[in-house]
Amino acid sequence: MIETAENVRTAEVAAYLAARMCHDFISPASAIASGLDLLEDPSAQDMREEAMGLIVSSSKKLADLLSFSRVAFGASASAETFDVRELEKLAAGVFDHMRAELAWAVDVPAVNKPAARTLLNLAQMAGAALPTGGVAKVQAVQEGASIAIAIEATGPRARLRPEVLAGLQGQPPGEGLHGHWVQAYYTHLFVGDAGGRVFADVQEERVVFAATLPA
């Protein structure tokens, strides 16, 4: 049977999403464990300062990723609207551990849950599209009964993985990394469920993400 977007099972998407989050969390968690091992090693007492630095930086990264994922991928308790200043803090926390810089220019004070998830997921994808650095500019305005989101990733070697583009278009996973595909596909799903649209455009040293959703 030829796989299509319609027969990508909910359980399969959930498994890929869980694997994606575990992949993000395992690196800082392992670094914390390594730092603690160094502190307990009598022969490595001269590395105590380095070990504490590793524990502190990795703990911050893990906390930033967990806070971000709770809103970007989870239910985030029962909240239905989100202050964009809080969303900016969540996005900035993730960008603290990326080479790209975040430029937040959202002109609405609060957004609903689908728009909040869209802002965070597209922002993270924009940062990932700048592996050697650059600027990801996040914009959002309300136009009548809709919220228009535009995120522009600009920098040298800006690129978009084929699996990310496929996911945003609602296509099934191919031979690429499913962790990158599932975030894009998940975004495609919840934007569509909210009655919106999402797409991306790739140009030289520039990747643009855009979405429209009901306000």
URHUCOR-V89706 format. One record per residue. N is the residue number from 1. RES is the residue in one letter. PHI is phi in degrees with one decimal (999 if undefined). OMEGA is omega in whole degrees, 0 to 359 (999 if undefined). NEAR is the number of other ideal C-beta (glycine too) atoms within 12 Angstrom. Layout:
N;RES;PHI;OMEGA;NEAR
N;RES;PHI;OMEGA;NEAR
//
This chain:
1;M;999;178;6
2;I;-78.0;182;7
3;E;-77.2;175;15
4;T;-125.2;180;13
5;A;-61.1;184;24
6;E;-68.1;182;13
7;N;-104.9;167;13
8;V;-77.7;188;28
9;R;-69.6;178;15
10;T;-58.0;180;14
11;A;-63.1;180;10
12;E;-67.1;178;21
13;V;-62.4;179;30
14;A;-62.1;180;19
15;A;-66.0;178;18
16;Y;-63.5;181;31
17;L;-67.6;178;33
18;A;-63.4;179;21
19;A;-64.1;179;22
20;R;-61.0;182;33
21;M;-66.8;178;28
22;C;-60.9;178;20
23;H;-61.4;180;22
24;D;-67.2;186;31
25;F;-82.1;189;26
26;I;-66.4;182;19
27;S;-64.4;178;20
28;P;-66.9;179;28
29;A;-64.7;179;23
30;S;-66.2;179;20
31;A;-65.5;177;26
32;I;-62.3;179;27
33;A;-61.6;179;20
34;S;-64.4;178;23
35;G;-62.9;179;28
36;L;-66.0;177;20
37;D;-61.5;179;18
38;L;-64.8;179;24
39;L;-63.2;183;23
40;E;-87.6;183;16
41;D;-86.2;182;15
42;P;-60.2;182;11
43;S;-84.4;183;11
44;A;-120.5;181;18
45;Q;-65.1;178;14
46;D;-73.0;179;12
47;M;-105.1;184;20
48;R;-60.2;181;19
49;E;-64.2;178;15
50;E;-64.2;180;18
51;A;-64.0;179;25
52;M;-64.9;178;18
53;G;-62.7;179;19
54;L;-64.0;180;27
55;I;-64.6;182;28
56;V;-64.5;182;18
57;S;-66.4;180;22
58;S;-71.3;177;27
59;S;-64.4;178;22
60;K;-64.1;179;21
61;K;-61.7;180;29
62;L;-63.8;179;29
63;A;-64.0;179;24
64;D;-62.9;181;28
65;L;-66.7;179;35
66;L;-65.2;179;25
67;S;-62.7;178;26
68;F;-63.3;185;39
69;S;-64.9;181;31
70;R;-59.1;179;23
71;V;-91.6;185;37
72;A;-67.1;184;38
73;F;-116.7;186;33
74;G;-103.5;182;23
75;A;-79.7;181;15
76;S;51.3;181;25
77;A;57.1;183;10
78;S;-111.7;183;8
79;A;-64.2;178;19
80;E;-111.8;175;16
81;T;-130.3;185;21
82;F;-134.0;173;33
83;D;-66.6;184;19
84;V;-66.8;176;32
85;R;-67.5;176;17
86;E;-69.7;177;26
87;L;-64.1;178;41
88;E;-61.1;179;29
89;K;-62.6;180;22
90;L;-65.5;179;36
91;A;-65.8;180;45
92;A;-62.6;178;27
93;G;-61.3;178;30
94;V;-71.3;181;37
95;F;-68.0;175;34
96;D;-60.8;183;23
97;H;-113.2;176;26
98;M;-118.1;175;32
99;R;-79.8;181;22
100;A;-76.0;176;36
101;E;-103.6;180;23
102;L;-102.2;174;34
103;A;-119.7;186;25
104;W;-97.2;181;27
105;A;-138.2;181;22
106;V;-94.4;188;35
107;D;-97.6;177;18
108;V;-114.8;184;29
109;P;-74.9;183;18
110;A;-151.0;179;23
111;V;-135.8;178;39
112;N;-77.5;185;31
113;K;-61.0;179;29
114;P;-59.7;179;36
115;A;-68.5;178;40
116;A;-62.5;179;43
117;R;-62.5;180;42
118;T;-64.3;179;50
119;L;-57.6;184;49
120;L;-69.6;182;51
121;N;-66.1;179;46
122;L;-67.3;177;49
123;A;-62.6;180;49
124;Q;-65.0;177;45
125;M;-64.8;178;46
126;A;-65.6;177;48
127;G;-62.7;179;41
128;A;-67.6;179;37
129;A;-77.0;180;42
130;L;-121.0;186;34
131;P;-65.5;180;20
132;T;-108.0;179;17
133;G;108.0;183;20
134;G;146.0;182;29
135;V;-127.7;173;29
136;A;-107.2;182;40
137;K;-96.0;184;31
138;V;-105.9;180;44
139;Q;-128.1;175;27
140;A;-156.3;178;39
141;V;-137.4;175;22
142;Q;-95.5;180;23
143;E;-122.7;183;16
144;G;66.2;181;10
145;A;-93.9;183;13
146;S;-125.8;172;23
147;I;-111.1;179;39
148;A;-104.2;181;29
149;I;-116.2;176;45
150;A;-136.7;179;31
151;I;-127.7;184;44
152;E;-112.0;177;33
153;A;-102.4;184;45
154;T;-124.1;178;25
155;G;169.6;178;28
156;P;-62.8;180;18
157;R;62.3;174;19
158;A;-61.1;183;33
159;R;-154.3;177;26
160;L;-127.5;180;35
161;R;-59.6;179;28
162;P;-56.6;181;21
163;E;-69.2;177;28
164;V;-70.0;178;40
165;L;-61.9;178;30
166;A;-62.0;180;30
167;G;-64.2;179;41
168;L;-63.5;179;40
169;Q;-86.3;179;26
170;G;80.9;179;27
171;Q;-85.8;180;22
172;P;-71.7;180;28
173;P;-67.1;178;34
174;G;-105.1;182;21
175;E;-91.2;183;12
176;G;-78.2;181;22
177;L;-75.4;184;22
178;H;-67.4;178;29
179;G;-63.7;176;28
180;H;-77.9;180;34
181;W;-63.2;190;37
182;V;-66.9;177;36
183;Q;-63.3;179;44
184;A;-67.3;181;47
185;Y;-67.0;177;39
186;Y;-60.1;177;43
187;T;-62.5;176;45
188;H;-56.6;182;37
189;L;-66.3;186;30
190;F;-74.4;174;33
191;V;-66.8;178;37
192;G;-63.8;179;24
193;D;-61.6;180;19
194;A;-82.4;181;27
195;G;88.0;181;19
196;G;-113.3;180;30
197;R;-138.5;179;26
198;V;-141.6;178;43
199;F;-157.5;179;29
200;A;-138.7;179;36
201;D;-133.2;183;21
202;V;-111.5;177;22
203;Q;-129.8;180;15
204;E;-67.5;180;12
205;E;57.8;182;21
206;R;-158.6;174;26
207;V;-126.5;181;38
208;V;-117.3;173;30
209;F;-108.7;179;44
210;A;-145.0;179;29
211;A;-153.3;171;41
212;T;-127.2;181;28
213;L;-141.2;174;34
214;P;-61.9;181;24
215;A;-75.5;999;24
//
